[in-house]
């Protein structure tokens, strides 16, 4: 394990400095990529590190490189059940009869050293006997009366795993910034490592705004709706393994909103609100943010999810997401999620798109990024194909529930004909 993680790059001193990285800046029509660049420049990972047992490290972010304390495998060993031989004893075009001197089992090496003309029966994982370099699989060899007959055509070094083939002692086994997955737990255990250093969990506070919102269990009056956004945010944040602070619903009242923001900034690394950031939706929101922090209000060139607020309030990063349920999920996935991973100390991991053929005409004008809920399947010819879920209204949350991917129509892209290829972000592992 290294003594310390690589120092993260210094964050700009202000939002204005981060915006200064753009060649042009129009908060009323900001491209998605430009918004992502500004957000990334203002973020720095949490510094605190804790040591946890490997079973407790799943889904956490590794804080230091893990250097392998041993070589894996620790010895040359057999990759198959068969017979360990000296390739020099074999003949290219004639069977060879070798005397068997014993058996090597996994974890029980054979003490004898085979000489010329001798062979050793080996099991998978057994240490290669000294002097042998090739394993002949048992299916092609013939054993009889203490001898084994090896057919011609055996390649030197076949079916042998070399010492350090997977890892050599001192080589990085896992690198800082990695989100630890199930296979990593097994790898760590195979190295005899019981504990690993991870970044502390990110603390994220969420709340919804709006007088029309009611919590589950409350009766609905005229024009009122149940607050669904906190539940989708809860689910998306749970996948990131953060410590969640649910602050409920905040009414459209300046004092209540300011109190909620102050409380959130005092206890969280990141704040995510939904609603109240559209132009004219709540003018006092901008006044409060100007007093409490450094926040920009943007209209993103995208659909759905055009209004977005981003900045800092005290030491906390703030995301003000739209109020429409689908827009909340889209802006979270394409802005907030990457930012939170960066705050957690995760290595850069750009979204990986799957290409699929569209089963329908997709209308699109260049100049904004569009995200369409869709269902991806495999066509009879084996190629992935995708169709939308129907109505793409930003309040149609059921369409998000039915979808298994998002079709991303990029900023400069025009309409896509039926049969055209599009980029899809799969929900598997994301939601």
Long-range contacts (C-beta under 8 A, 24 or more apart in sequence): 1-64, 1-65, 1-66, 1-67, 1-196, 1-197, 2-64, 2-65, 2-67, 2-176, 3-64, 4-64, 5-49, 5-63, 5-64, 5-65, 5-176, 5-177, 5-345, 6-176, 8-44, 8-45, 8-345, 9-44, 10-44, 11-41, 11-42, 11-43, 11-44, 12-41, 12-42, 14-294, 15-42, 15-294, 15-295, 15-296, 15-310, 15-311, 15-312, 16-294, 17-41, 18-42, 19-296, 27-296, 27-297, 27-298, 27-299, 28-299, 29-299, 29-301, 30-298, 30-299, 30-300, 30-301, 31-300, 31-301, 31-369, 31-411, 32-300, 32-301, 32-302, 32-334, 32-369, 32-411, 33-411, 35-298, 35-300, 35-308, 35-310, 35-335, 36-334, 36-335, 36-338, 38-296, 38-310, 39-310, 39-335, 39-338, 39-339, 40-338, 40-339, 40-342, 42-310, 42-311, 42-312, 42-317, 43-317, 43-339, 43-342, 43-343, 44-343, 45-199, 45-342, 45-343, 45-344, 45-345, 46-199, 46-200, 46-202, 46-269, 46-343, 46-344, 46-345, 48-199, 48-200, 49-197, 49-198, 49-199, 49-200, 50-197, 50-198, 50-200, 51-195, 51-196, 51-197, 51-198, 52-195, 52-196, 52-198, 53-194, 53-195, 54-185, 54-188, 54-189, 54-193, 54-194, 54-195, 54-196, 55-185, 57-180, 57-184, 57-185, 57-188, 57-196, 57-198, 58-180, 58-181, 58-182, 58-185, 59-179, 59-180, 59-241, 60-179, 60-180, 60-198, 60-199, 60-201, 60-241, 61-177, 61-178, 61-179, 61-180, 61-198, 61-199, 61-344, 61-345, 61-346, 62-174, 62-175, 62-176, 62-177, 62-178, 62-179, 62-180, 62-196, 62-197, 62-198, 62-199, 63-176, 63-197, 63-198, 63-199, 63-345, 64-176, 64-197, 65-172, 65-174, 65-175, 65-176, 66-172, 66-173, 66-174, 66-175, 66-188, 66-191, 66-193, 66-196, 67-170, 67-171, 67-172, 67-173, 68-167, 68-168, 68-169, 68-170, 68-171, 68-172, 68-173, 68-191, 69-169, 69-191, 69-192, 69-193, 70-167, 70-169, 70-191, 70-192, 71-163, 71-164, 71-167, 71-168, 71-169, 72-164, 72-165, 72-166, 72-167, 72-190, 72-191, 73-161, 73-162, 73-163, 73-164, 73-165, 73-166, 74-163, 75-127, 75-128, 75-163, 76-127, 76-128, 76-160, 76-161, 76-162, 76-163, 77-106, 77-125, 77-126, 77-127, 77-128, 77-160, 77-161, 78-104, 78-122, 78-123, 78-124, 78-125, 78-126, 78-128, 78-135, 78-159, 78-160, 78-161, 79-124, 79-135, 79-159, 79-160, 79-161, 80-124, 80-135, 80-137, 80-138, 80-159, 81-122, 81-123, 81-124, 81-137, 81-138, 82-121, 82-122, 82-135, 82-136, 82-137, 82-138, 82-141, 82-159, 83-119, 83-120, 83-121, 83-122, 83-135, 83-136, 83-138, 83-141, 83-143, 83-148, 83-150, 84-114, 84-119, 84-120, 84-121, 84-122, 84-126, 84-128, 84-129, 84-132, 84-134, 84-135, 85-119, 85-132, 85-134, 85-135, 85-136, 85-150, 85-154, 86-114, 86-116, 86-131, 86-132, 86-133, 86-134, 87-133, 87-134, 87-154, 87-156, 87-157, 88-116, 89-116, 89-117, 90-134, 90-150, 90-152, 90-154, 91-152, 92-152, 92-153, 93-152, 94-152, 95-149, 95-150, 95-151, 95-152, 96-149, 96-150, 97-147, 97-148, 97-149, 97-150, 98-147, 98-148, 98-149, 98-150, 99-146, 99-147, 100-143, 100-146, 100-147, 100-148, 104-128, 104-129, 119-148, 119-150, 121-148, 128-160, 133-157, 133-160, 134-158, 134-159, 134-160, 135-159, 135-160, 167-191, 175-347, 176-345, 176-347, 177-345, 177-346, 177-347, 178-346, 178-347, 179-341, 179-346, 179-349, 199-344, 199-345, 201-241, 201-242, 201-243, 202-240, 202-242, 202-243, 202-269, 202-270, 202-340, 202-343, 202-344, 203-242, 203-243, 203-245, 203-267, 203-268, 203-269, 203-270, 204-237, 204-242, 204-243, 204-244, 204-245, 204-268, 204-269, 204-270, 204-271, 204-272, 204-340, 205-245, 205-246, 205-247, 205-263, 205-264, 205-267, 205-268, 205-270, 205-271, 205-272, 205-316, 206-230, 206-233, 206-234, 206-237, 206-244, 206-245, 206-246, 206-247, 206-271, 206-272, 206-273, 206-274, 207-246, 207-247, 207-248, 207-249, 207-250, 207-260, 207-264, 207-273, 207-274, 208-248, 208-249, 208-250, 208-273, 208-274, 208-275, 208-323, 209-249, 209-250, 209-251, 209-252, 209-257, 209-273, 209-274, 209-275, 209-276, 209-282, 209-285, 209-323, 210-249, 210-251, 210-252, 210-275, 210-276, 210-323, 211-251, 211-252, 213-249, 213-275, 214-249, 215-248, 215-249, 228-325, 228-397, 229-274, 229-275, 229-321, 229-323, 229-325, 229-328, 230-274, 232-325, 232-328, 232-329, 232-332, 232-397, 233-272, 233-274, 233-328, 233-332, 235-431, 236-329, 236-332, 236-333, 236-337, 236-431, 237-272, 237-340, 239-430, 239-431, 240-337, 240-340, 240-341, 240-344, 242-340, 242-344, 252-276, 252-282, 254-284, 254-287, 254-288, 257-282, 257-284, 257-285, 257-288, 258-288, 258-291, 258-292, 261-288, 261-289, 261-292, 261-313, 261-318, 262-292, 264-313, 264-316, 265-292, 265-293, 265-313, 265-314, 265-315, 265-316, 265-318, 266-314, 268-316, 269-315, 269-316, 269-317, 269-343, 270-316, 270-317, 270-318, 270-319, 270-339, 270-340, 270-343, 271-313, 271-316, 271-317, 271-318, 271-319, 272-319, 272-321, 272-332, 272-336, 273-318, 273-319, 273-320, 273-321, 274-321, 274-322, 274-323, 274-328, 275-321, 275-322, 275-323, 276-320, 276-323, 277-307, 277-308, 277-309, 277-320, 277-321, 277-322, 277-323, 278-307, 278-322, 278-323, 279-307, 281-307, 281-323, 285-309, 285-320, 289-313, 289-318, 293-318, 295-320, 300-331, 301-367, 301-368, 301-369, 301-411, 302-330, 302-334, 302-368, 302-369, 302-370, 302-371, 303-368, 303-369, 303-370, 303-371, 304-330, 304-371, 304-392, 304-394, 305-330, 305-331, 305-334, 305-371, 305-394, 308-335, 310-335, 317-343, 322-394, 324-394, 324-395, 325-394, 325-395, 325-397, 325-400, 326-373, 326-393, 326-394, 326-395, 326-396, 326-397, 326-399, 326-400, 327-394, 329-400, 330-371, 330-406, 333-406, 333-425, 333-430, 334-371, 351-425, 352-425, 353-408, 353-423, 353-424, 353-425, 354-384, 354-405, 354-423, 354-424, 354-425, 354-426, 355-384, 355-421, 355-422, 355-423, 355-424, 356-383, 356-384, 356-385, 356-386, 356-421, 356-422, 356-424, 357-383, 357-384, 357-385, 357-386, 357-419, 357-420, 357-421, 357-422, 358-385, 358-386, 358-387, 358-407, 358-416, 358-417, 358-418, 358-419, 358-420, 358-421, 358-422, 359-385, 359-386, 359-387, 359-418, 360-387, 360-388, 360-418, 361-415, 361-416, 361-417, 361-418, 362-388, 362-407, 362-409, 362-415, 362-416, 362-420, 362-422, 363-415, 364-409, 364-413, 364-414, 364-415, 364-416, 365-414, 365-415, 366-411, 366-412, 366-413, 366-414, 367-411, 367-412, 368-411, 369-408, 369-409, 369-410, 369-411, 370-408, 370-409, 371-406, 371-407, 371-408, 371-409, 372-406, 372-407, 372-409, 373-399, 373-400, 373-402, 373-403, 373-406, 373-407, 374-403, 374-404, 374-405, 374-406, 374-407, 374-424, 375-402, 375-403, 375-404, 375-405, 376-404, 376-405, 376-424, 376-426, 384-424, 386-422, 386-424, 403-427, 404-428
